[in-house]
Amino acid sequence: MFVAATSRCFADLPLDAALQRLVDLEYTCVEIMLHESGGHWKPSAVAADLEAAIRACRQTHRLTPVAVSVDIELPDTDPCYYQQFAACCKLAKALKIVTITVRAAELGTPFNAEVERLRRLAATASLESVRIGLLTEVGRMTQDPDTAGVLCQSVPELGLTLDPSHYVYGSPRTGNFEQVLRHVYHVRLRDTTKDQLQVRVGQGVIEYGKLIAQLSRFHYDRALCVDITPLADVDQSAELRKMRLLLESLL
């Protein structure tokens, strides 16, 4: 395992500047956010000019891209949805990235419809030798660890991007997610309480050492990706440095 950070840690900066800040904080690996809202590149822009996106995302200031996160704001009934996703997969392949994170459908979506969407996404990703990590998230079908596991069993090559904060904050099954660890492709971390998704490092209840030990039992050897967004009146750089040092001390 190794420590990384998302480009969203400096979402208010252009991608180039955000990556430089992470380098200054001695991070060596990054997950790049391709989100239509709040990301550093929009999926629609990647589809419109793939070569420009590749050039921009290759300027990483010595950071190694280890994942991309894709959030497309179109219904999956729109053909452009899959065109944009295919372009993001081509970008990932060009960056030598193996895992793309996508969000699960919202709660209330028919299970079979979500399985069909994920199968189509997985088939598209496999054409570029990319695999999908379905994000664990409150308010989505992966909110329940059992459902998340069944989705992975139903779709070949599908895994999870584990965000344990969402199994603490707002979850009816606080902290109980060991059954999904065998499916984990990628991990995102911040400190969390039952009442707040993000708190200052050290003020939450996430047991990083325990999580690392659990992941080790399933031979997880990929990124522990810090995903801390700026908080009011909190030194963002200090929080990111503290989290990096904490995780590195546990590895």
N, C-alpha and C positions, 0 to 999 in steps of 0.2 A: 504494500500500500504506500501511497505517497500523497502529499498535500497539494491541493490546487485551489483556485478561487474562480468565481464567475466574473465575467466582465460587468455584470449588474452591480457588483460592489461599488462601482463608480459610474452608475447609470446616468448621472448628470453630465458626464464628460464624453467627448467624442471617443471612439474606439481607440485611436492611437494614444490619446492622453490617458485613458483608463488603463491600458496595458502598461504604459510607462510607470504609472503609479504602483501597479502590482509588482513590477520589477524592482522599483525603489524599496518596496517592503519585503524583498527577497523571496517572493513567490517565483516558482519556476514553471508552473503549468496553469492553463486557463481553460475554462469552458466559455465559449462565445455564445451570446444570446441573440438568436435570430427571431425576434418577436415583432409582430406588427405594431404593438404598442409597448413602449418602454424597453425595447431592445436596441442593440447597436447596428443591426441591419434588419430591414423588414423582409420577410419571405417574398413579398411581392416585388421588392427591389432586386432580390437575388435572382428571381425568375426573369426579370426584365433585362438584367445585365450580369450574367453569371461570371464573366471574366473579370469585371470590375470588383465584384464581391470577393473573388478568389485573391486578386491582387491586394485588396485592403486587409483581408483576414490573414494573409501571409506576413504582413508587417507586424510581427509579434514582439519585437524587442527582446528576442532570445527566449521568450516564453514558448513552451510546447503546448499547442492546442490538444486537449485530450477528450473533448466532447463539444457538441453544439446542442443548444436548446431551441426548439422550433415551436412557435405559437402562431398559427394561421387563423385569422379572424374572418373566415368564410365558412358557410355550411358545407359539410362534406358531400352534399348533393351537387355543389358547383364544380364543374370540371377543373376550374382554376385552382381549386383546393389541392388536388393531386398533382397538378403541374407545378405549383409552388413547392410542394413537398419533394417532388422529384428533383427540382433544382437545388434544394437544400441538401439532399443526399449527394448530388454531384459535387457540391461545395465541400461537404464532409470528406468525400473520397479524395479530393484534390489536396486537402489539408492532412491526409493520412489519419483521419479520425474514424474510430470504429463505432462509437455510440452516439445516437441522436435521442435526446429526450423530447417526448411529446406528452401533452396533457390527456388524461382520460376524459371521457364524456361526462357531462353533468349528471348528478343524481336524478333518477327518473327516466333516463334513457333506456329503452329496451335492451336487455342483455345481448340478444342475438344481433341486433343492429350494431352494437359496439364491437362485437366479435368480427362482424363482416368488415367494418371500417378498419380495424386493426390488422386483419388479414391482408387487406389491400395495401395498407401502409407497409407492412412487413415484406410483402412481395416486391413493392417498389424499392424499398431499402436494400433488399438482398441483391438487386441488380447492380448496386454500387458497392457490394461487400460491406454494408453498414447494417447494424442491428439497432432495434428500438428499445429504449428504456422508458416505460410508462411511469409517469410521475405519481408518487403517492401524495394525495392532496385532499384536504377537507372540502366537502361539497362536490366531490367527483366520485366516480365509481370505485376508485382505489382507496376511498376513505376507510372502507372495511378491509382489513388484511385478508380475510378469507376470500372475498370477491376478487381482490387483486391477484391472489394465487390462482383462482379458477380461470381468470382471463389469461394468465400466462400459460396455463395448461391447455387452453383452447386454441391458442395461436402459436404455431411453430416459430421458434427463434425469438419470441417476445420475452423481454425481461422487465425489470423495474428500475427506475431511478428512485432510490429510497431517500425520502426526506423525513427523518424521524420526528421532526417538529410537528408534522401533521398527524402523528399518532399520539401526540401529547396535547397540543392545543385544539380544543373544540372536538376532540374525538371521544366517543362513548366508551372506547376501550383503551384507556390511557396507557401508553408505553408497551402494550402487548402486541408485538408484531414479529416474533421470532419465526413464525411459520412462513414468512415471505423471504427470509434471508437467502434461501437457496436460489431465488430468482433475481438477485440484485446484480445489475450491470454497472451502476453508477451511484454515488452517494453525495448528497448535499447536506451541509451542516450550518447551524447557528445555535445560539442558546435560547431556550424557550421555557415558558411556564404554562400551566393549564389555562391561564387567563390571557396571556400575551404570546403571539407567535414569535416575536423577537424581543429579547432583553439583552442587556449588556453581558458580555462574556463573563461567566462565573456566577451570574445571578439567577440562572435557570436550573432546570432539572435534568438536562440531557447528560447521560452517563457515557462520556466518550470512550473511556477505557473499556467499559463493559461492551459497548457496541463494537469496538475494534476486535475484541476477543471473540465475540459472536460471529463477526464476518470472517475472521480467520478460520473458524471451524468449517466454513463453507468455501475455503480457499479463495476468498475475494482478494484480488491483488491489484485493484485499480485505484482511482482517485477518491480521496476524501476532500470534497470540493466545498470550500467555505463560501457561503452565500448570505452575506450580511449586507443589508441595505442601510443607508444612512439614517440615524436617529437624531432628533433635535437635541442640540446641546451636548452631543457626544462626539468625541474625536474619532472619526471613522478610521483613520490610519492606525491609531493606537489599538482600536478593537481588532482590526485585521492582523496586526502584528502579534497581539496577545493570543489570538486564536491559532495562528500559524505555529507559534512557539509551543502552545499547549499540545496541539496534535502531534507535532514532531517529537515532543518528549515522550509520547505514548507509543510511538512506533519503534 
